[in-house]
Amino acid sequence: AQSVTQPDIHITVSEGASLELRCNYSYGATPYLFWYVQSPGQGLQLLLKYFSGDTLVQGIKGFEAEFKRSQSSFNLRKPSVHWSDAAEYFCAVGLYQAGTALIFGKGTTLSVSS
Amino acid sequence: DAGITQSPRHKVTETGTPVTLRCHQTENHRYMYWYRQDPGHGLRLIHYSYGVKDTDKGEVSDGYSVSRSKTEDFLLTLESATSSQTSVYFCAISESGGGGMTDTQYFGPGTRLTVL
């Protein structure tokens, strides 16, 4: 069955430091992969997506992610974290037998320390 | 931002009562989805719709029904609410279902439902 694993439940990073959030997926076909961010009390905002082509994907707010098929991973990175990046981050894989229904990981909460 | 509204935004109800949540979109997108979000579980698909009167079940559909009589509205009904259905419910829309760069899902602001 398709699944998404985010191994880190909570991460704390110092402001200005680099960030990497891990995501591993299990999916039989070529995956469609997404990263969403959710600020407290808010809905989900799309950060970036991968469908095909270049395995390094650029997103909004200075985020990027790299698709590595050999590792079944789609890790999210940012070179310098800002306090406003504190939020919950969700990785998801698209199931195209059900429209674009998504299977989500359980999320990683990012805290930013000063 | 995609034109998606959800109503009500907050609701408290009692066990055994029926509850209907509404999702309304102004984007004329074909696909609409209902998810629930619970701590430690991320978001899980309840039901989705691929057109007017065309719906199908998701991962956690037990205890829920949906209806879509117009492109812009997708209703989620809890026939007899239970405490286990206390959650935050998100509606999402997407333009198409066949993949491609237009195939992105956009989420509404959510409805927080508490069942006492």
HADDOCK unambig.tbl for C-alpha pairs under 7 A between the chains (distance, minus, plus):
assign (segid A and resid 42 and name CA) (segid B and resid 109 and name CA) 6.00 0.50 0.50
assign (segid A and resid 43 and name CA) (segid B and resid 107 and name CA) 6.31 0.50 0.50
assign (segid A and resid 43 and name CA) (segid B and resid 108 and name CA) 6.03 0.50 0.50
assign (segid A and resid 43 and name CA) (segid B and resid 109 and name CA) 4.48 0.50 0.50
assign (segid A and resid 43 and name CA) (segid B and resid 110 and name CA) 6.13 0.50 0.50
assign (segid A and resid 44 and name CA) (segid B and resid 107 and name CA) 5.86 0.50 0.50
assign (segid A and resid 51 and name CA) (segid B and resid 100 and name CA) 6.85 0.50 0.50
assign (segid A and resid 96 and name CA) (segid B and resid 97 and name CA) 6.58 0.50 0.50
assign (segid A and resid 96 and name CA) (segid B and resid 98 and name CA) 6.43 0.50 0.50
assign (segid A and resid 96 and name CA) (segid B and resid 99 and name CA) 6.89 0.50 0.50
assign (segid A and resid 99 and name CA) (segid B and resid 31 and name CA) 6.85 0.50 0.50
assign (segid A and resid 99 and name CA) (segid B and resid 50 and name CA) 6.86 0.50 0.50
assign (segid A and resid 99 and name CA) (segid B and resid 97 and name CA) 3.88 0.50 0.50
assign (segid A and resid 99 and name CA) (segid B and resid 98 and name CA) 6.65 0.50 0.50
assign (segid A and resid 100 and name CA) (segid B and resid 97 and name CA) 5.13 0.50 0.50
assign (segid A and resid 100 and name CA) (segid B and resid 103 and name CA) 6.87 0.50 0.50
assign (segid A and resid 104 and name CA) (segid B and resid 42 and name CA) 6.10 0.50 0.50
assign (segid A and resid 104 and name CA) (segid B and resid 43 and name CA) 5.85 0.50 0.50
assign (segid A and resid 105 and name CA) (segid B and resid 42 and name CA) 5.90 0.50 0.50
assign (segid A and resid 106 and name CA) (segid B and resid 40 and name CA) 5.74 0.50 0.50
assign (segid A and resid 106 and name CA) (segid B and resid 41 and name CA) 4.96 0.50 0.50
assign (segid A and resid 106 and name CA) (segid B and resid 42 and name CA) 4.00 0.50 0.50
assign (segid A and resid 107 and name CA) (segid B and resid 42 and name CA) 5.90 0.50 0.50
